Amino acid sequence: MSHQYRVKDHDQIHFVTFTVVDWVDIFTRQIYKQVIADALNYCNQQKGFNIHAYCLMTNHLHLLISANHPFKLPDIIRDFKKHTNKKLIAEIQLEPESRRDWIMYRFQYHAKYNNRIQDLKLWQDGYHAIECSDLNVLAQKLDYIHNNPVRTGIVAYPEHYLYSSAQVYNGGKGPVTVEVLDIGYAGIGNSV
C-alpha cells in the first residue's frame, strides 16, 4: 500500500472505500445491507468510530470517518471488515440466494492466494484512506459520496437513497448514526 494513503492522524476525517472482490454486487438484498448498517452502528457505539458520511452501493461502501482517542482507525477498519466478511458470508449461505455458488466461488478464489484468509474473502485488500484536512476536499468527498446513487441512476436525488447519509444531511433519519459535518454543505437535492 502506498504511504500516501495511510492513516497518519487518527483524529482527522478520512475518505475511505471498501470494495467487494471482483466488484460482486452483493448489496442487492436488504439483509446484506442491514449487516453493514448494524456493523457501522456497533463500531460507532463501541469502538470510537465517527461516521460523518456514508453510502452503501451494490458492491462498495464509501465513508467519511474518524476515530476517537485511544482507538486507531486502521484497527477499527480491520475489525469491521473481518466481522462483516464473516457475517455476510454466513447470511449468503442462509439466504435463498440464486447466485450463491458463483458468489462463493469468487470469494474462495480470492482467499486461495492469501495466507491471512482461511476460507472465503469478501473484501478487497486496503481502503485507500485520503485525509480530508482541507475543507474543500471534505466538501468534495461529501458531495461525491452522496451523489453516487444519482450518478448511477438509482435515484434522482441523493436524499432519496436509503443507505446513504444524504437523508440525514437533509434533516431525515437513516439506518446508520451519522455525525453531521457543519461545513456549509449545499450538495443535497442537487442532481448531477
C-alpha positions in Angstrom: 0.0 0.0 0.0 1.3 3.5 -0.9 2.4 5.7 2.0 0.3 8.4 0.5 -2.9 6.5 1.5 -2.0 5.5 5.1 -3.8 6.9 8.1 -1.4 9.3 9.9 -3.7 11.3 12.1 -6.4 9.1 13.5 -8.5 12.0 14.8 -8.6 13.5 11.3 -11.5 12.7 9.0 -10.6 10.3 6.2 -12.4 9.3 3.0 -12.2 5.5 2.6 -13.8 2.9 0.2 -14.3 -0.8 0.9 -14.9 -2.8 -2.3 -16.2 -6.3 -2.7 -13.7 -8.6 -4.6 -14.4 -8.7 -8.3 -16.9 -5.9 -7.7 -19.5 -8.6 -7.0 -22.9 -7.0 -6.4 -23.9 -8.5 -3.1 -25.6 -5.5 -1.5 -28.8 -6.0 -3.5 -30.7 -7.7 -0.7 -32.0 -5.9 2.4 -30.5 -8.4 4.8 -27.0 -7.8 3.5 -27.4 -4.1 3.7 -28.6 -4.4 7.2 -25.4 -6.3 8.2 -23.4 -3.3 7.1 -25.7 -0.8 8.8 -25.6 -2.8 12.1 -21.8 -3.1 12.0 -21.3 0.6 11.3 -23.6 1.4 14.3 -21.8 -1.0 16.5 -18.4 0.5 15.6 -19.8 3.9 16.2 -21.1 3.0 19.7 -18.4 0.6 20.9 -15.2 1.3 19.0 -14.9 5.1 18.8 -15.7 5.1 15.1 -17.2 8.5 14.0 -19.2 8.2 10.8 -19.5 11.6 9.2 -20.9 10.3 5.8 -21.5 7.0 4.1 -23.1 5.4 1.0 -23.5 1.7 0.5 -23.7 0.8 -3.1 -24.2 -2.7 -4.6 -20.6 -3.6 -4.4 -18.7 -1.0 -2.4 -19.0 1.3 0.6 -17.8 4.9 0.8 -17.2 6.5 4.2 -16.0 9.8 5.7 -14.8 8.6 9.1 -12.5 9.4 12.0 -11.6 7.7 15.3 -11.8 8.9 18.9 -8.6 8.5 21.0 -7.4 5.9 22.1 -8.9 4.0 19.2 -6.9 3.7 15.9 -8.7 4.0 12.6 -6.8 1.1 10.9 -7.7 -1.2 13.8 -11.4 -0.4 13.6 -11.4 -0.8 9.9 -9.7 -4.2 10.2 -12.2 -5.4 12.8 -15.2 -4.0 10.7 -14.0 -5.8 7.5 -13.2 -9.0 9.4 -16.6 -9.1 11.1 -18.7 -8.2 8.1 -16.8 -10.7 5.9 -17.8 -13.5 8.3 -21.3 -12.2 8.9 -22.1 -11.6 5.2 -20.8 -15.0 4.1 -23.0 -16.6 6.8 -26.0 -14.7 5.6 -25.4 -15.6 2.0 -25.2 -19.2 2.9 -28.6 -19.0 4.8 -30.5 -16.9 2.2 -32.2 -18.4 -0.8 -29.5 -16.7 -3.0 -29.8 -17.7 -6.6 -26.1 -16.7 -7.2 -24.8 -18.4 -4.1 -22.5 -20.9 -5.8 -21.0 -18.3 -8.1 -20.5 -15.8 -5.3 -18.9 -18.4 -3.1 -16.6 -19.4 -5.9 -15.4 -15.8 -6.3 -14.8 -15.5 -2.6 -12.9 -18.8 -2.5 -10.8 -17.9 -5.4 -9.6 -14.7 -3.7 -8.9 -16.4 -0.4 -6.9 -19.2 -2.1 -3.9 -16.9 -2.7 -3.9 -15.1 0.6 -2.3 -16.7 3.7 -4.2 -14.5 6.1 -7.6 -15.7 4.8 -8.8 -19.1 5.8 -11.8 -19.9 3.5 -13.6 -17.0 1.9 -12.6 -13.4 1.1 -15.4 -10.9 0.6 -13.5 -7.5 0.7 -10.6 -6.4 -1.4 -7.4 -5.5 0.5 -6.9 -1.9 1.5 -9.2 1.1 1.7 -7.3 3.9 0.1 -7.5 6.4 3.0 -7.5 10.0 1.9 -7.1 12.6 4.7 -9.6 15.4 4.5 -8.0 18.2 6.5 -8.8 20.8 3.8 -12.5 22.0 3.9 -12.7 22.0 0.1 -11.5 18.3 -0.1 -14.0 17.4 2.6 -16.9 19.1 0.8 -15.9 17.4 -2.5 -15.8 14.0 -0.9 -19.1 14.6 0.9 -20.7 15.5 -2.4 -19.1 12.6 -4.2 -20.4 10.1 -1.6 -24.0 11.5 -1.5 -24.3 11.8 -5.3 -23.0 8.3 -6.0 -26.6 6.8 -6.3 -27.6 9.7 -8.5 -24.7 9.2 -10.9 -25.5 5.5 -11.3 -29.2 6.2 -11.9 -30.6 4.5 -8.8 -32.4 7.7 -7.5 -33.0 11.2 -8.8 -32.0 13.0 -5.6 -29.3 11.9 -3.1 -31.6 12.1 0.0 -34.0 9.5 -1.6 -31.4 6.8 -1.2 -31.9 4.8 2.0 -28.4 3.5 2.6 -26.7 6.9 2.5 -26.2 9.7 5.0 -27.6 12.2 2.4 -31.1 11.8 4.0 -29.6 12.7 7.4 -27.9 15.8 6.0 -31.3 16.7 4.6 -32.9 16.6 8.1 -34.1 13.0 8.0 -33.1 9.8 9.8 -31.4 6.8 8.3 -30.3 3.3 9.4 -26.8 4.5 10.4 -26.0 7.0 13.1 -24.1 9.9 11.5 -22.2 12.8 13.0 -23.2 15.6 10.6 -20.4 17.9 9.5 -21.2 21.6 9.6 -19.2 22.8 6.6 -21.9 24.8 4.8 -22.7 21.8 2.6 -25.2 22.5 -0.2 -25.0 19.3 -2.2 -28.2 17.8 -1.1 -31.1 18.0 -3.5 -28.8 18.9 -6.4 -28.8 16.1 -9.0 -25.7 15.6 -11.0 
